[in-house]
Amino acid sequence: MKRNFTATAILALFLVSQAAFAQDKQESKIPAEYESVVSTVQRVIGLLSDVTLRHASDPISDQILSINDRLTMSGPVTGGFRFSSDSDEDLIQMLRDVQRELRSISRSLERQGDEEMADRLNDVMDDMDEAISKAGNDVRIRRDSDDRYEISNKTNRVRISTTDDDWWDSGNTWESRDKRKSIFKRDKDNDRDFDRDRNYDTDDDENGYEDEDDSESWKNKWDERKKPRKWDAGKFRIPHNSRTFVGEFTQRWPYREYGLYRNIPSIRYNRVEGLFLGIGRRPLEWSDRERGRIFGQAGYGVGTEDWSYEIGAESRLGGGGRSNDFDVKIGGSFHRNTSTNDLWKSSWAENSAAAILFEHDFFDYHQTEGWTGYVVSRITPYAQLSVGYRADEYTSLSKVTAWSLFGNSEFRPNPGIVEGNMRSIVLALEGGQVRSFDQKPSGGAFRFEAEIGQGLGGDFDFSRYVGDIRGYAKLSRVTGLNVRVRGGFTEGTVPIQKAFTLGGVGSVRAYNQNVFLGTRMLLANAELALYQSGHGMSVLGLFDAGWTNSSGKNEFSMDDVIPAAGFGVSFDDRAFRLEVAWPLKNMGTGMEPSVWVRIAPTF
């Protein structure tokens, strides 16, 4: 009851402030830099009231009330909200602190499945970035006494004197009646300290206040401040309000690959295990509050009649659960499990569904048994660096089942591998920022991985390098273009399980799955999306082009490129897709189109 009453009060305050802001649009003489701050804070308060009403019984409601208290005490610059006489707070820093809290709330809402409210929070945080940018840095607000107020930054100071305690509630208008104004500027010639030495304008009266009729001069001084600033590389920031951060919400991050540990689902179906039933726990994500965790999985393969397992532990050494900056975790695991190098083509969930329903298994498999140790460093929220060591025994796996619900032919064979002991060092660097990955994505991401197996003992002497860059652009409100470029090469004597494969789902559609094999590979994919507003549906134009050195020539040649094109329709945003693709070159498999039903985007 208390939370509901508070939420109603917040909503009422928001409606009153909105009316004041509407009047301000006509009368206000507040500089444009601050108008955007006023508008944004009002939007935040209104949105928080909606969240509180919807999640009144959740722990986040207490967090919301704390944010609201801080905003409503932030001073006259926020356009109608009171603050204490002792307030002397850096407004921009306050807004940035609020952003961090809002990000935490957004992630909580995402975990609870409230995507619509999380999206609204992300949108308002975009506006906060813009407002902060316009207002500049080091803006401070203070109430000197009962009738004196001050707004300042490094170069300007605005002081307002009034006996009307509610002056900022009247449309935010800086009226001349009972309100004298003065501007204090830094003495740039003498480079005096702004807070200690104040240089009054010569036009001001003896008390340091401008004449009431000198409002045009006052306006000109603010116009000076609004001139474009020189770009300062030291102040450049990437907005912190992306939905998907590196290493968080991995089901929405574009890269399903794991460079250092192989975290796979405990319930799955494929042609080398049949039905696998088990239990599992995922590793730590950066958004988790835990400092350490035991993770892994164990289960039984009905087809293999054998047990598989992975047991590992991780510990975070950096900041707390809400940290969005630098962090480090160390971990390791022992395992005897089924592995694949094809996770970049599809997801475990989609692969299991395709195998059960239509007898399509997109992955090639082998078994690894051994241990892994690693360190992962989150450099920023948008980049992380990983390094680890693997010691594995590689074993071939054979097809053990032919059953599917609607299949009319057998699964394709699982290729054999070169068995033996493998020792390797793995380094991975990934980063970027992608928003609304499952809906209308925007942003970009990259991932580079190197596996060094030369000179480390074991039965193999090779190195393998892979790079993957993806870009997501909104060309207009109803169109988007998504592009992926992926490449890789190897050195030394490469076992077949470390070679590259192309063809089929996730790479070059319209050709047989994994039919092209090589030690060097290039791939380009493009999707042009036409979004149907309000229906969650999109029409897709598809184009793929791939190359491997399967012909025996290591030099890239356009004559060896394997192209395909087609179209598709996606429903439920990008999650459910129907794709039709035609081969544009006859590679001995004919020119008939391929039709795919998918439950995951290609990239």
Backbone torsions as a table, in degrees:
resi	resn	phi	psi	omega
1	MET	NA	-42.6	-179.8
2	LYS	-61.8	-43.2	-178.5
3	ARG	-66.1	-39.4	179.9
4	ASN	-65.0	-40.9	178.2
5	PHE	-63.7	-42.6	-179.9
6	THR	-64.2	-41.4	179.7
7	ALA	-61.7	-40.0	178.9
8	THR	-64.5	-39.8	178.3
9	ALA	-63.7	-39.9	178.1
10	ILE	-62.0	-43.6	-179.5
11	LEU	-62.6	-41.6	178.6
12	ALA	-62.8	-42.1	177.8
13	LEU	-61.0	-39.6	180.0
14	PHE	-63.6	-43.6	-179.0
15	LEU	-63.5	-40.8	177.7
16	VAL	-63.0	-44.6	-178.3
17	SER	-67.4	-32.3	177.0
18	GLN	-63.6	-41.3	177.8
19	ALA	-62.6	-40.7	178.1
20	ALA	-63.5	-38.8	-178.6
21	PHE	-68.3	-35.0	177.3
22	ALA	-61.4	-40.0	177.4
23	GLN	-67.1	-37.0	-178.2
24	ASP	-61.9	-30.9	-179.5
25	LYS	-59.0	-28.1	-177.6
26	GLN	-93.4	-34.5	-169.6
27	GLU	-109.5	-23.7	-163.9
28	SER	-62.3	141.1	170.9
29	LYS	-110.2	9.8	176.6
30	ILE	-66.0	135.5	-179.2
31	PRO	-56.3	149.9	-176.2
32	ALA	-60.0	-28.9	-179.7
33	GLU	-57.0	-39.0	-176.0
34	TYR	-87.2	-23.7	178.9
35	GLU	-60.6	-39.2	179.7
36	SER	-67.0	-33.7	176.7
37	VAL	-65.9	-44.6	178.8
38	VAL	-56.4	-51.3	-177.3
39	SER	-61.7	-42.0	-176.7
40	THR	-66.9	-43.8	179.8
41	VAL	-61.7	-39.5	178.4
42	GLN	-63.8	-40.0	177.3
43	ARG	-63.8	-41.3	-179.7
44	VAL	-60.9	-47.0	-178.3
45	ILE	-62.9	-42.7	177.8
46	GLY	-62.4	-41.3	-179.5
47	LEU	-67.6	-39.8	179.5
48	LEU	-63.3	-33.2	176.9
49	SER	-65.0	-38.3	177.2
50	ASP	-64.1	-43.4	179.9
51	VAL	-63.0	-42.1	-178.4
52	THR	-63.5	-42.1	179.3
53	LEU	-62.9	-35.9	-176.7
54	ARG	-82.1	-28.6	-175.7
55	HIS	-126.1	44.8	-174.9
56	ALA	-61.5	-29.3	-176.5
57	SER	-92.7	-1.0	-177.6
58	ASP	-88.4	154.9	177.5
59	PRO	-59.6	-25.5	-177.2
60	ILE	-67.5	-17.8	-179.8
61	SER	-64.6	-35.4	176.1
62	ASP	-65.6	-39.1	177.4
63	GLN	-63.8	-39.0	179.4
64	ILE	-65.0	-43.1	179.9
65	LEU	-62.3	-36.5	177.3
66	SER	-64.5	-42.6	177.9
67	ILE	-63.2	-43.8	-179.3
68	ASN	-60.9	-41.8	178.4
69	ASP	-59.1	-41.4	-178.0
70	ARG	-68.1	-40.9	-179.8
71	LEU	-66.7	-42.9	-176.5
72	THR	-74.7	-7.5	175.1
73	MET	-106.1	18.7	-168.3
74	SER	-91.5	4.1	170.5
75	GLY	100.1	173.6	-172.7
76	PRO	-65.3	-24.0	-177.5
77	VAL	-64.7	-21.7	180.0
78	THR	-83.5	2.5	168.0
79	GLY	79.4	60.4	172.0
80	GLY	112.0	8.9	179.8
81	PHE	-113.9	137.8	-173.7
82	ARG	-80.5	164.2	175.4
83	PHE	-152.5	162.2	-175.0
84	SER	-76.4	161.2	-179.0
85	SER	-70.5	-14.4	180.0
86	ASP	-93.1	0.6	-174.4
87	SER	-66.9	129.8	174.8
88	ASP	-150.3	72.7	-168.4
89	GLU	-116.7	141.9	173.1
90	ASP	-70.9	109.9	-174.6
91	LEU	-59.7	-45.0	-177.1
92	ILE	-64.4	-41.9	178.2
93	GLN	-63.8	-37.6	177.8
94	MET	-61.7	-44.5	179.2
95	LEU	-63.9	-37.5	178.0
96	ARG	-66.8	-38.6	175.8
97	ASP	-62.0	-41.6	178.4
98	VAL	-62.6	-38.7	177.6
99	GLN	-58.0	-43.7	179.9
100	ARG	-61.7	-40.5	177.6
101	GLU	-65.3	-40.7	-179.6
102	LEU	-65.4	-35.7	176.9
103	ARG	-61.8	-41.4	177.7
104	SER	-61.7	-42.7	178.5
105	ILE	-64.7	-41.4	179.8
106	SER	-59.6	-42.3	179.5
107	ARG	-66.2	-37.9	177.0
108	SER	-62.6	-41.7	178.9
109	LEU	-64.7	-38.5	178.8
110	GLU	-63.2	-41.6	179.7
111	ARG	-64.8	-29.4	179.4
112	GLN	-85.3	-3.2	178.1
113	GLY	86.3	8.5	179.5
114	ASP	-88.9	72.9	-175.6
115	GLU	-65.5	-38.7	-176.4
116	GLU	-62.1	-45.2	179.8
117	MET	-70.3	-36.1	176.7
118	ALA	-62.9	-40.1	177.5
119	ASP	-62.7	-41.4	179.0
120	ARG	-63.4	-39.5	176.4
121	LEU	-63.4	-42.8	179.2
122	ASN	-62.4	-38.8	178.6
123	ASP	-64.3	-43.3	-178.4
124	VAL	-69.7	-27.5	176.0
125	MET	-71.6	-29.2	170.5
126	ASP	-59.6	-44.8	179.2
127	ASP	-65.3	-33.7	177.9
128	MET	-64.4	-40.4	176.6
129	ASP	-58.9	-44.9	-179.8
130	GLU	-64.8	-41.6	179.8
131	ALA	-64.7	-41.7	178.9
132	ILE	-63.2	-41.9	179.8
133	SER	-62.2	-42.7	-179.2
134	LYS	-68.3	-39.5	-177.3
135	ALA	-72.1	-21.5	-178.8
136	GLY	83.5	-179.5	-178.6
137	ASN	-95.4	160.7	172.4
138	ASP	62.5	31.4	172.7
139	VAL	-79.4	129.8	-178.0
140	ARG	-126.8	149.5	177.8
141	ILE	-127.4	145.8	-178.6
142	ARG	-157.3	145.1	171.1
143	ARG	-104.7	109.1	-176.8
144	ASP	-69.6	-41.1	-178.6
145	SER	-155.9	-168.6	-176.9
146	ASP	-63.9	-25.8	-175.3
147	ASP	-127.5	19.4	178.9
148	ARG	-133.9	131.5	-178.3
149	TYR	-129.8	151.6	-174.0
150	GLU	-143.6	135.5	172.3
151	ILE	-123.4	132.5	-175.5
152	SER	-149.4	157.7	165.7
153	ASN	-139.7	-160.7	-173.8
154	LYS	-67.8	-26.8	-172.9
155	THR	-113.7	-19.0	-176.7
156	ASN	-139.9	154.4	176.2
157	ARG	-141.2	130.5	177.0
158	VAL	-114.2	127.4	179.1
159	ARG	-120.7	135.7	-178.8
160	ILE	-124.3	130.2	176.6
161	SER	-114.2	132.0	179.7
162	THR	-160.3	148.9	173.6
163	THR	-93.8	-4.5	179.3
164	ASP	-88.4	108.7	-175.2
165	ASP	-67.6	-18.2	-177.9
166	ASP	-108.2	28.9	-172.8
167	TRP	-59.3	-34.3	-174.9
168	TRP	-82.5	-3.8	177.7
169	ASP	-87.2	-8.2	-176.1
170	SER	-94.6	68.3	177.0
171	GLY	69.9	13.0	179.4
172	ASN	60.9	21.2	-176.1
173	THR	-87.1	130.9	177.6
174	TRP	-86.6	87.4	-174.5
175	GLU	-77.5	153.6	177.9
176	SER	-77.1	-28.7	-178.6
177	ARG	-68.4	122.9	177.9
178	ASP	62.4	13.4	-178.2
179	LYS	-137.2	101.5	176.3
180	ARG	-93.8	149.2	-174.1
181	LYS	-123.8	146.3	173.6
182	SER	-143.0	151.8	177.7
183	ILE	-124.6	125.8	176.9
184	PHE	-106.4	130.8	-177.9
185	LYS	-119.6	149.9	176.1
186	ARG	-64.8	138.6	174.7
187	ASP	-79.9	92.2	-174.2
188	LYS	-68.7	-29.4	-178.6
189	ASP	-64.1	-43.3	-177.9
190	ASN	-94.8	-5.6	178.8
191	ASP	51.0	45.1	-179.0
192	ARG	-79.4	155.4	179.8
193	ASP	-64.1	130.1	-173.0
194	PHE	-64.3	-41.2	-174.8
195	ASP	-74.6	-21.5	-177.0
196	ARG	-102.2	-38.2	-175.0
197	ASP	-113.3	117.3	-177.1
198	ARG	-112.4	126.8	-179.1
199	ASN	-104.5	109.1	-178.6
200	TYR	-76.9	145.2	174.4
201	ASP	-65.0	147.6	179.7
202	THR	-69.1	-20.3	179.0
203	ASP	-78.6	-11.8	-177.5
204	ASP	-75.8	158.0	177.4
205	ASP	-77.2	-178.6	-172.4
206	GLU	-64.5	-21.1	178.4
207	ASN	-88.0	0.1	178.7
208	GLY	88.8	7.6	179.7
209	TYR	-103.6	145.8	176.2
210	GLU	-74.6	152.9	173.3
211	ASP	-65.6	149.8	-178.0
212	GLU	-62.1	-29.9	-178.3
213	ASP	-83.3	1.8	-175.3
214	ASP	-97.7	31.0	-176.6
215	SER	-65.6	-29.7	179.6
216	GLU	-64.8	-39.2	176.3
217	SER	-61.8	-41.4	177.7
218	TRP	-60.6	-42.3	179.6
219	LYS	-63.8	-40.7	-179.1
220	ASN	-62.8	-36.6	179.3
221	LYS	-63.6	-38.8	177.5
222	TRP	-70.9	-34.2	177.4
223	ASP	-60.7	-34.5	177.3
224	GLU	-59.6	-40.8	-178.6
225	ARG	-66.2	-25.1	-174.9
226	LYS	-86.7	2.2	175.9
227	LYS	-66.4	149.2	-178.4
228	PRO	-57.0	137.8	179.5
229	ARG	-92.0	154.6	174.4
230	LYS	-69.7	143.9	179.9
231	TRP	-70.0	130.9	-178.9
232	ASP	-115.8	109.3	-176.7
233	ALA	-60.2	-29.7	-179.8
234	GLY	-69.3	-17.7	-178.6
235	LYS	-105.0	5.0	-177.9
236	PHE	-70.7	132.1	179.5
237	ARG	-133.7	141.5	167.6
238	ILE	-86.8	133.3	179.9
239	PRO	-55.4	142.4	-176.0
240	HIS	-96.5	20.6	-172.8
241	ASN	-113.3	22.6	175.8
242	SER	-67.6	148.0	178.4
243	ARG	-68.2	-42.3	-172.6
244	THR	-113.2	121.2	177.1
245	PHE	-105.3	160.1	178.7
246	VAL	-62.5	126.8	177.7
247	GLY	83.2	0.9	178.3
248	GLU	-116.0	148.9	178.5
249	PHE	45.9	60.2	-170.8
250	THR	-62.3	-19.7	176.3
251	GLN	-70.0	-16.3	179.5
252	ARG	-108.9	-12.3	176.3
253	TRP	-72.9	139.5	-172.8
254	PRO	-59.0	-25.5	-173.7
255	TYR	-101.2	117.5	178.4
256	ARG	-89.4	-7.3	-177.8
257	GLU	-74.2	150.2	172.8
258	TYR	-120.3	121.8	-176.0
259	GLY	-77.1	-24.8	-169.2
260	LEU	-121.5	-29.4	174.6
261	TYR	-136.0	154.5	-172.8
262	ARG	-109.4	83.6	-178.9
263	ASN	-84.3	106.3	-176.8
264	ILE	-119.8	157.8	-175.9
265	PRO	-67.8	152.7	-177.0
266	SER	-87.3	-9.0	173.1
267	ILE	-126.1	122.0	-175.4
268	ARG	-158.7	169.9	177.4
269	TYR	-143.7	131.8	177.8
270	ASN	-158.5	175.9	-171.1
271	ARG	-79.4	-13.8	-178.6
272	VAL	-102.2	-12.1	177.6
273	GLU	-121.8	-18.6	-168.8
274	GLY	70.2	-140.4	176.8
275	LEU	-82.7	125.4	178.0
276	PHE	-112.0	125.9	-179.1
277	LEU	-121.1	128.3	-179.7
278	GLY	-163.4	-169.8	174.7
279	ILE	-128.4	155.6	-178.2
280	GLY	-160.3	167.9	176.1
281	ARG	-143.2	133.5	-175.6
282	ARG	-77.2	160.1	173.8
283	PRO	-69.6	176.1	179.3
284	LEU	-68.2	145.0	166.4
285	GLU	-110.6	160.8	-176.3
286	TRP	-64.8	-24.8	-179.0
287	SER	-81.9	-10.0	179.4
288	ASP	-70.2	147.5	179.2
289	ARG	-85.9	-14.2	-177.8
290	GLU	-69.5	149.4	177.1
291	ARG	-95.4	-17.7	178.4
292	GLY	-154.2	157.5	-177.5
293	ARG	-158.8	141.3	166.8
294	ILE	-90.8	129.9	-179.4
295	PHE	-132.5	171.7	175.9
296	GLY	139.6	-163.1	179.1
297	GLN	-163.7	158.1	176.8
298	ALA	-148.4	142.3	-178.9
299	GLY	-171.1	179.8	-173.7
300	TYR	-122.0	129.9	175.6
301	GLY	-89.8	115.1	-177.6
302	VAL	-63.2	-39.2	-179.0
303	GLY	-72.3	-39.4	-178.6
304	THR	-84.7	-17.6	-175.1
305	GLU	53.9	45.4	-176.3
306	ASP	-147.0	160.6	-179.9
307	TRP	-98.5	145.6	172.6
308	SER	-129.5	157.7	-176.0
309	TYR	-159.2	160.7	165.5
310	GLU	-150.4	130.1	178.1
311	ILE	-132.4	125.3	-176.7
312	GLY	-145.5	171.3	178.9
313	ALA	-142.2	146.5	177.0
314	GLU	-134.2	149.6	175.9
315	SER	-139.2	133.8	178.3
316	ARG	-94.6	135.9	-177.1
317	LEU	-106.5	-12.7	-174.7
318	GLY	-88.1	-146.4	-173.8
319	GLY	-72.6	-171.1	-175.7
320	GLY	-72.5	-177.5	-175.5
321	GLY	-63.0	-21.8	-178.4
322	ARG	-94.9	4.6	-176.9
323	SER	-63.6	134.3	176.9
324	ASN	-113.8	6.7	-175.1
325	ASP	-116.2	-136.3	-173.6
326	PHE	-66.5	137.0	176.5
327	ASP	-157.8	159.9	-178.9
328	VAL	-140.1	140.0	169.9
329	LYS	-135.3	146.4	177.0
330	ILE	-119.0	149.9	-178.0
331	GLY	-163.9	174.9	177.8
332	GLY	-168.3	162.6	-179.2
333	SER	-153.7	153.7	168.0
334	PHE	-110.7	142.1	-172.8
335	HIS	-153.0	153.6	167.0
336	ARG	-143.8	97.3	-166.2
337	ASN	-150.0	169.6	176.1
338	THR	-85.0	133.0	-176.4
339	SER	-128.0	158.5	176.8
340	THR	-148.8	151.6	173.2
341	ASN	-99.0	8.8	-172.1
342	ASP	-104.5	14.0	-174.8
343	LEU	-65.6	-17.6	178.1
344	TRP	-73.2	-13.1	-177.4
345	LYS	-90.3	-29.4	-177.0
346	SER	-157.9	-178.9	176.4
347	SER	-107.9	160.2	177.1
348	TRP	-58.9	-41.1	-177.7
349	ALA	-64.2	-45.7	-180.0
350	GLU	-65.9	-40.4	-179.5
351	ASN	-63.5	-41.8	178.7
352	SER	-64.4	-42.4	179.5
353	ALA	-63.2	-42.8	179.6
354	ALA	-65.5	-36.3	179.7
355	ALA	-69.3	-42.8	-178.8
356	ILE	-67.7	-42.3	-172.5
357	LEU	-86.3	-46.7	-166.7
358	PHE	-123.2	7.1	178.4
359	GLU	62.7	36.3	174.3
360	HIS	-113.1	119.6	176.4
361	ASP	-119.6	111.3	-170.9
362	PHE	-80.9	-18.2	-171.9
363	PHE	-97.6	156.8	165.3
364	ASP	-110.6	141.9	-167.1
365	TYR	-124.3	159.2	167.2
366	HIS	-152.9	167.3	179.4
367	GLN	-105.2	137.4	174.7
368	THR	-121.4	137.7	177.2
369	GLU	-135.8	122.7	-178.2
370	GLY	165.1	-143.8	-177.3
371	TRP	-145.0	159.8	-179.8
372	THR	-139.8	138.4	171.2
373	GLY	-127.8	143.7	-173.0
374	TYR	-156.8	161.7	172.4
375	VAL	-130.7	132.1	177.5
376	VAL	-122.0	126.8	179.8
377	SER	-116.1	123.5	173.0
378	ARG	-87.2	107.7	-176.5
379	ILE	-74.0	-48.2	173.5
380	THR	-141.7	175.9	173.5
381	PRO	-61.9	-10.6	-173.1
382	TYR	-115.3	9.1	178.4
383	ALA	-158.2	141.1	173.8
384	GLN	-141.8	147.7	-177.7
385	LEU	-121.0	133.4	-176.8
386	SER	-128.1	146.0	173.4
387	VAL	-144.4	138.1	-178.0
388	GLY	-156.2	171.2	179.5
389	TYR	-126.4	135.4	178.2
390	ARG	-118.7	139.6	171.7
391	ALA	-133.3	103.9	-171.1
392	ASP	-130.8	148.3	167.6
393	GLU	-102.0	120.9	-177.5
394	TYR	-96.6	133.4	-179.4
395	THR	-136.2	143.3	178.0
396	SER	-72.6	153.7	173.8
397	LEU	-125.2	145.4	-178.7
398	SER	-114.2	158.5	175.8
399	LYS	-66.1	130.9	-176.1
400	VAL	-122.0	-2.6	-178.9
401	THR	-143.1	154.1	176.5
402	ALA	-128.9	10.5	-173.2
403	TRP	-89.3	139.1	166.3
404	SER	-153.2	163.2	-172.8
405	LEU	-71.4	-44.2	-176.3
406	PHE	-120.4	7.9	-177.8
407	GLY	-71.0	147.9	178.6
408	ASN	-122.3	12.3	175.8
409	SER	-150.8	168.1	-177.1
410	GLU	-78.5	159.6	171.5
411	PHE	-60.6	149.7	173.0
412	ARG	-67.7	154.0	-179.7
413	PRO	-64.4	153.0	172.4
414	ASN	-91.3	122.3	-175.8
415	PRO	-65.5	146.5	175.3
416	GLY	-74.6	165.6	-179.5
417	ILE	-127.4	174.3	171.8
418	VAL	-88.8	112.1	-175.2
419	GLU	-81.1	153.8	178.4
420	GLY	152.3	-179.1	178.6
421	ASN	-86.7	132.1	179.8
422	MET	-123.4	130.7	175.3
423	ARG	-120.7	128.1	-177.2
424	SER	-153.4	152.8	171.2
425	ILE	-104.8	132.8	-178.2
426	VAL	-117.0	129.0	174.1
427	LEU	-122.4	136.5	-179.4
428	ALA	-140.1	134.0	175.0
429	LEU	-125.9	123.5	177.8
430	GLU	-138.9	153.8	-178.5
431	GLY	-172.2	-177.0	-179.9
432	GLY	123.1	-170.4	-178.5
433	GLN	-150.9	120.9	179.9
434	VAL	-128.6	129.4	178.8
435	ARG	-113.0	143.1	177.5
436	SER	54.3	49.9	-175.8
437	PHE	-58.9	-37.1	-177.7
438	ASP	-84.4	-4.4	-173.3
439	GLN	-121.6	-94.7	176.8
440	LYS	-118.8	85.3	-169.2
441	PRO	-67.6	150.8	172.2
442	SER	-146.8	148.7	-179.7
443	GLY	118.8	-160.1	-179.4
444	GLY	-155.9	160.3	-179.6
445	ALA	-153.2	155.9	177.6
446	PHE	-143.1	157.3	175.9
447	ARG	-151.0	127.2	177.0
448	PHE	-125.4	133.4	-179.1
449	GLU	-135.5	138.2	175.1
450	ALA	-128.1	130.0	174.3
451	GLU	-117.3	114.1	-174.7
452	ILE	-104.2	113.9	179.4
453	GLY	-117.3	10.8	-177.4
454	GLN	-90.7	131.3	175.3
455	GLY	76.5	17.2	-178.1
456	LEU	-111.8	10.2	-176.9
457	GLY	84.0	-166.7	-177.2
458	GLY	80.5	-171.9	-175.2
459	ASP	-96.7	-1.2	-174.9
460	PHE	-126.8	146.2	-178.5
461	ASP	-134.8	90.5	-174.8
462	PHE	-156.4	168.0	169.9
463	SER	-138.5	149.0	-174.9
464	ARG	-137.1	131.9	-176.3
465	TYR	-128.4	133.8	-178.4
466	VAL	-136.5	137.5	174.2
467	GLY	-131.8	143.7	-176.9
468	ASP	-145.4	122.2	-179.9
469	ILE	-124.6	133.5	-177.7
470	ARG	-132.9	138.6	178.0
471	GLY	-129.8	139.2	-178.8
472	TYR	-128.6	118.4	-175.2
473	ALA	-127.2	136.6	171.1
474	LYS	-92.9	106.4	-178.3
475	LEU	-74.3	-30.1	176.5
476	SER	-159.3	-173.5	-179.9
477	ARG	-64.5	-25.6	-174.5
478	VAL	-119.6	5.8	179.7
479	THR	-134.7	148.9	176.9
480	GLY	-145.9	152.1	178.7
481	LEU	-127.0	124.9	179.1
482	ASN	-117.3	132.7	-175.3
483	VAL	-134.5	139.4	173.6
484	ARG	-131.1	136.6	171.9
485	VAL	-127.4	125.8	-176.9
486	ARG	-133.9	142.1	179.3
487	GLY	-153.0	160.2	178.9
488	GLY	-163.7	157.2	175.1
489	PHE	-151.9	163.4	-178.2
490	THR	-128.5	163.5	175.0
491	GLU	-133.7	154.0	178.1
492	GLY	81.9	-161.5	179.9
493	THR	-89.5	106.3	-169.3
494	VAL	-96.4	122.7	173.4
495	PRO	-69.4	154.2	-172.6
496	ILE	-61.8	-28.3	-179.5
497	GLN	-71.4	-11.0	177.4
498	LYS	-106.9	6.9	174.3
499	ALA	-78.5	174.0	-178.3
500	PHE	-106.5	143.1	177.6
501	THR	-126.4	144.3	176.2
502	LEU	-132.4	160.0	178.2
503	GLY	117.2	135.9	176.0
504	GLY	85.8	-159.8	-176.4
505	VAL	-57.6	133.9	175.0
506	GLY	87.9	-7.7	-178.9
507	SER	-136.1	-95.2	177.4
508	VAL	-111.2	97.9	-179.2
509	ARG	-62.5	156.9	176.8
510	ALA	89.6	-6.3	175.0
511	TYR	-114.8	164.6	-178.8
512	ASN	-61.7	150.6	-175.3
513	GLN	-65.2	125.0	173.3
514	ASN	57.6	32.3	-173.6
515	VAL	-80.3	-23.4	-178.1
516	PHE	-101.2	125.1	-174.1
517	LEU	-123.3	138.1	178.0
518	GLY	-166.1	167.6	176.4
519	THR	-94.8	-2.5	173.0
520	ARG	-136.5	147.4	-172.5
521	MET	-154.6	143.2	169.8
522	LEU	-136.1	143.5	-178.4
523	LEU	-146.9	138.2	174.0
524	ALA	-133.8	133.0	176.6
525	ASN	-129.5	143.2	176.6
526	ALA	-139.2	139.7	175.7
527	GLU	-133.2	123.7	173.6
528	LEU	-101.5	120.0	-175.4
529	ALA	-109.2	133.1	172.4
530	LEU	-110.3	106.7	-174.6
531	TYR	-81.4	134.0	175.2
532	GLN	-94.3	103.6	-172.3
533	SER	-58.3	130.9	174.1
534	GLY	82.4	-4.1	-176.4
535	HIS	-113.4	-7.2	-177.3
536	GLY	66.1	19.8	-177.0
537	MET	-117.9	147.2	178.4
538	SER	-137.9	147.7	171.5
539	VAL	-104.0	132.1	-171.1
540	LEU	-117.5	137.0	165.8
541	GLY	-104.1	129.1	-170.3
542	LEU	-119.1	140.7	174.3
543	PHE	-146.5	132.6	178.6
544	ASP	-130.6	147.2	174.0
545	ALA	-149.3	128.7	-178.4
546	GLY	-135.2	159.4	178.9
547	TRP	-148.5	137.8	168.7
548	THR	-134.0	166.6	177.6
549	ASN	-91.8	33.9	-179.9
550	SER	-63.7	-21.1	178.3
551	SER	-75.2	-8.5	-177.9
552	GLY	98.0	-7.6	179.1
553	LYS	-101.4	124.1	-179.3
554	ASN	-78.9	-18.1	-179.1
555	GLU	-80.9	134.3	179.3
556	PHE	-68.0	138.6	177.9
557	SER	-142.6	135.1	178.6
558	MET	-62.3	-26.1	179.8
559	ASP	-66.1	-22.1	-178.0
560	ASP	-97.9	3.3	-179.0
561	VAL	-72.8	140.4	-179.3
562	ILE	-108.8	106.2	-176.5
563	PRO	-103.4	157.8	174.5
564	ALA	-152.7	154.6	179.2
565	ALA	-149.6	157.3	179.2
566	GLY	-178.8	-160.1	179.4
567	PHE	-144.7	167.3	179.5
568	GLY	-156.6	169.0	174.7
569	VAL	-131.6	130.1	178.0
570	SER	-114.0	141.9	178.6
571	PHE	-120.9	164.3	-179.1
572	ASP	52.0	52.7	-172.6
573	ASP	61.9	-123.6	-177.1
574	ARG	-100.9	3.3	-169.6
575	ALA	-73.1	-39.7	-176.7
576	PHE	-116.5	123.9	-171.0
577	ARG	-135.3	143.9	170.0
578	LEU	-117.0	121.2	-175.0
579	GLU	-125.3	139.8	173.8
580	VAL	-126.8	126.2	-177.0
581	ALA	-134.9	141.1	178.5
582	TRP	-111.4	137.9	171.1
583	PRO	-71.6	138.5	178.7
584	LEU	-100.3	5.1	176.1
585	LYS	-148.0	135.1	180.0
586	ASN	-81.8	109.5	-179.7
587	MET	-104.0	28.1	179.3
588	GLY	89.5	2.3	180.0
589	THR	-113.3	9.2	179.2
590	GLY	88.5	-179.8	-176.5
591	MET	-120.8	18.6	179.6
592	GLU	-72.9	146.2	-180.0
593	PRO	-74.1	159.0	173.7
594	SER	-110.1	140.8	179.3
595	VAL	-118.0	128.0	-177.5
596	TRP	-127.4	137.2	168.3
597	VAL	-107.4	122.1	-173.2
598	ARG	-126.1	153.5	176.3
599	ILE	-121.4	26.0	176.7
600	ALA	-156.5	145.9	175.9
601	PRO	-67.4	155.4	-179.0
602	THR	-65.4	-38.5	178.5
603	PHE	-158.7	NA	NA
